Amino acid sequence: MTALVDSDGLVRSSTYEITYTTSEGETHSRTGSIRFNGADTTTVTEPAWVEEAQAES
């Protein structure tokens, strides 16, 4: 995970990458990001894996 912190110590954005191995031995990576623009204006980008997970459920 990487976070961008402003001079006031507030987190303004963060990105993450998670890599995991399934019980079948397959390795997968997932990424996402969050950006904080100010009070009541947080933007969260839907991770790409959400659509895949919904299709499999």
C-alpha positions as CSV (number, residue, x, y, z in Angstrom):
1,M,0.0,0.0,0.0
2,T,1.2,3.5,-0.8
3,A,-0.4,6.6,0.8
4,L,0.0,10.3,-0.1
5,V,0.0,12.4,3.0
6,D,-0.2,16.3,2.9
7,S,1.8,18.7,5.0
8,D,-1.0,18.7,7.7
9,G,-0.6,14.9,8.1
10,L,-3.9,14.1,6.3
11,V,-4.0,11.1,3.9
12,R,-5.1,12.4,0.5
13,S,-4.9,9.2,-1.5
14,S,-3.8,5.6,-1.3
15,T,-3.3,2.8,-3.6
16,Y,-2.9,-0.9,-2.9
17,E,-2.0,-4.2,-4.5
18,I,-2.8,-7.5,-3.0
19,T,-1.3,-10.8,-4.3
20,Y,-2.7,-14.1,-3.1
21,T,-2.6,-17.8,-4.0
22,T,-5.8,-19.9,-4.1
23,S,-6.1,-23.4,-2.7
24,E,-5.7,-24.6,-6.3
25,G,-2.3,-22.9,-6.5
26,E,-3.3,-20.1,-8.8
27,T,-1.7,-16.7,-8.0
28,H,-3.9,-13.5,-8.4
29,S,-3.3,-9.8,-7.9
30,R,-5.9,-7.2,-7.0
31,T,-5.4,-3.4,-7.0
32,G,-7.4,-0.4,-5.9
33,S,-7.2,3.2,-5.0
34,I,-8.9,5.7,-2.7
35,R,-8.7,9.5,-3.1
36,F,-9.8,12.0,-0.4
37,N,-10.6,15.4,-1.9
38,G,-12.1,17.0,1.2
39,A,-15.0,16.7,3.7
40,D,-18.0,14.9,2.1
41,T,-16.2,14.5,-1.2
42,T,-14.3,11.2,-0.9
43,T,-14.0,9.3,-4.2
44,V,-13.6,5.5,-4.1
45,T,-12.8,3.8,-7.4
46,E,-14.5,0.4,-7.7
47,P,-11.9,-2.3,-7.9
48,A,-11.8,-4.2,-11.2
49,W,-12.3,-7.5,-9.4
50,V,-15.8,-6.6,-8.2
51,E,-17.4,-7.4,-11.6
52,E,-15.6,-10.8,-11.7
53,A,-16.7,-11.6,-8.1
54,Q,-20.3,-10.7,-8.8
55,A,-20.3,-12.9,-11.9
56,E,-19.0,-15.8,-9.9
57,S,-21.5,-15.5,-7.1
